[in-house]
Amino acid sequence: MSFSHAARQVRDPQRGIWLRLSALRGCVASFCWMTGLRYRAALVEMGLDPESVLRAVPTEAFLLCTLEALEIERARYMERLRDFERTRIAAKANGNRQLSSAERAALLRIREEIHLPHPAPPDVESH
């Protein structure tokens, strides 16, 4: 499932809260695949892991806030990749077919600059 498809499911008020949470995790999985982050670690950092969610039922506001923050970070990451892409296209046009050590370091910096959304203050319904 694509990021945008899963995001639409998270926003769909006709779906149950648990299905929307599952779709949000799908968004996280898509983001992790694109960035190379570890899925489980990302879930824990964002407060979407099973242990965190079992303590309290997430609210619609929590899901939407987390999705919005993830979409913003995804857009920032993609823009940085597009900048890198433009640089690489120019380098290839000049005959530099392999990544230089500086370009490899730039790619690592792009990945290190990722800021996952952290859980919102307790805005959840207790069991």
C-alpha positions as CSV (number, residue, x, y, z in Angstrom):
1,M,0.0,0.0,0.0
2,S,1.4,3.4,-0.9
3,F,2.0,6.2,1.7
4,S,-0.8,8.4,0.2
5,H,-3.3,5.5,0.2
6,A,-2.6,4.7,3.8
7,A,-2.8,8.4,4.7
8,R,-6.3,8.6,3.2
9,Q,-7.3,5.6,5.3
10,V,-6.0,7.3,8.5
11,R,-8.1,10.4,7.7
12,D,-11.3,8.4,6.9
13,P,-13.7,8.9,9.9
14,Q,-15.8,5.9,8.7
15,R,-13.0,3.5,9.6
16,G,-12.6,2.3,13.2
17,I,-9.8,3.7,15.3
18,W,-7.8,0.5,15.2
19,L,-8.0,0.2,11.4
20,R,-6.8,3.8,11.2
21,L,-3.9,3.0,13.6
22,S,-3.0,0.1,11.3
23,A,-3.1,2.4,8.3
24,L,-0.8,4.9,10.2
25,R,1.6,2.1,10.8
26,G,1.5,1.4,7.1
27,C,2.5,5.1,6.5
28,V,5.4,4.5,8.9
29,A,6.4,1.3,7.1
30,S,6.4,3.2,3.8
31,F,8.5,6.0,5.2
32,C,11.0,3.5,6.7
33,W,11.3,1.6,3.5
34,M,12.1,4.9,1.7
35,T,14.6,6.2,4.3
36,G,16.2,2.9,5.5
37,L,15.1,3.5,9.1
38,R,14.2,0.5,11.2
39,Y,10.4,0.0,11.3
40,R,10.2,-1.3,14.9
41,A,12.5,1.5,16.2
42,A,10.4,4.1,14.4
43,L,7.2,2.7,15.9
44,V,8.6,2.8,19.4
45,E,9.9,6.4,18.9
46,M,6.6,7.6,17.6
47,G,4.6,5.9,20.4
48,L,2.8,3.5,17.9
49,D,4.3,0.2,19.1
50,P,1.9,-2.4,20.5
51,E,3.1,-1.9,24.1
52,S,2.4,1.9,24.0
53,V,-1.0,1.5,22.3
54,L,-2.2,-1.3,24.6
55,R,-2.0,1.1,27.6
56,A,-4.5,3.5,26.1
57,V,-6.7,3.7,23.0
58,P,-5.3,6.4,20.6
59,T,-7.7,9.2,19.8
60,E,-8.5,10.6,16.4
61,A,-6.5,13.8,17.3
62,F,-3.4,11.8,18.1
63,L,-3.6,9.8,14.8
64,L,-4.1,12.9,12.7
65,C,-1.4,14.9,14.5
66,T,1.1,12.1,14.1
67,L,0.2,11.6,10.4
68,E,0.6,15.3,9.7
69,A,4.0,15.4,11.4
70,L,5.1,12.3,9.5
71,E,3.9,13.8,6.2
72,I,5.8,17.0,6.9
73,E,9.0,15.0,7.6
74,R,8.5,12.9,4.5
75,A,8.1,16.0,2.3
76,R,11.3,17.5,3.9
77,Y,13.2,14.2,3.3
78,M,12.0,14.0,-0.4
79,E,13.0,17.6,-1.0
80,R,16.5,16.9,0.3
81,L,16.7,13.8,-1.9
82,R,15.6,15.9,-4.9
83,D,18.4,18.4,-4.2
84,F,20.9,15.5,-4.0
85,E,19.5,14.2,-7.3
86,R,20.1,17.5,-9.1
87,T,23.7,17.5,-7.8
88,R,24.2,13.9,-9.0
89,I,22.8,14.6,-12.4
90,A,25.2,17.4,-12.8
91,A,28.1,15.3,-11.6
92,K,27.2,12.5,-14.0
93,A,27.0,15.0,-16.9
94,N,30.6,15.9,-16.0
95,G,31.6,12.2,-16.2
96,N,31.6,11.4,-12.5
97,R,29.7,8.1,-12.5
98,Q,30.5,6.9,-9.0
99,L,29.6,8.5,-5.8
100,S,32.5,10.4,-4.2
101,S,33.1,10.1,-0.5
102,A,31.7,13.6,0.0
103,E,28.5,12.5,-1.8
104,R,28.2,9.4,0.3
105,A,28.6,11.6,3.4
106,A,25.9,13.9,2.1
107,L,23.5,11.0,1.8
108,L,24.3,9.9,5.3
109,R,23.7,13.4,6.6
110,I,20.3,13.5,4.8
111,R,19.3,10.3,6.6
112,E,20.6,11.5,10.0
113,E,18.5,14.7,9.7
114,I,15.3,12.8,9.8
115,H,13.2,13.9,12.8
116,L,10.4,11.4,13.6
117,P,7.3,12.9,15.3
118,H,7.2,12.0,19.0
119,P,4.0,11.1,20.8
120,A,1.8,14.0,21.6
121,P,1.0,14.7,25.3
122,P,-1.3,12.1,26.7
123,D,-4.4,12.8,24.7
124,V,-5.8,9.3,24.9
125,E,-8.7,7.5,26.3
126,S,-7.9,5.0,29.0
127,H,-9.2,1.4,28.8
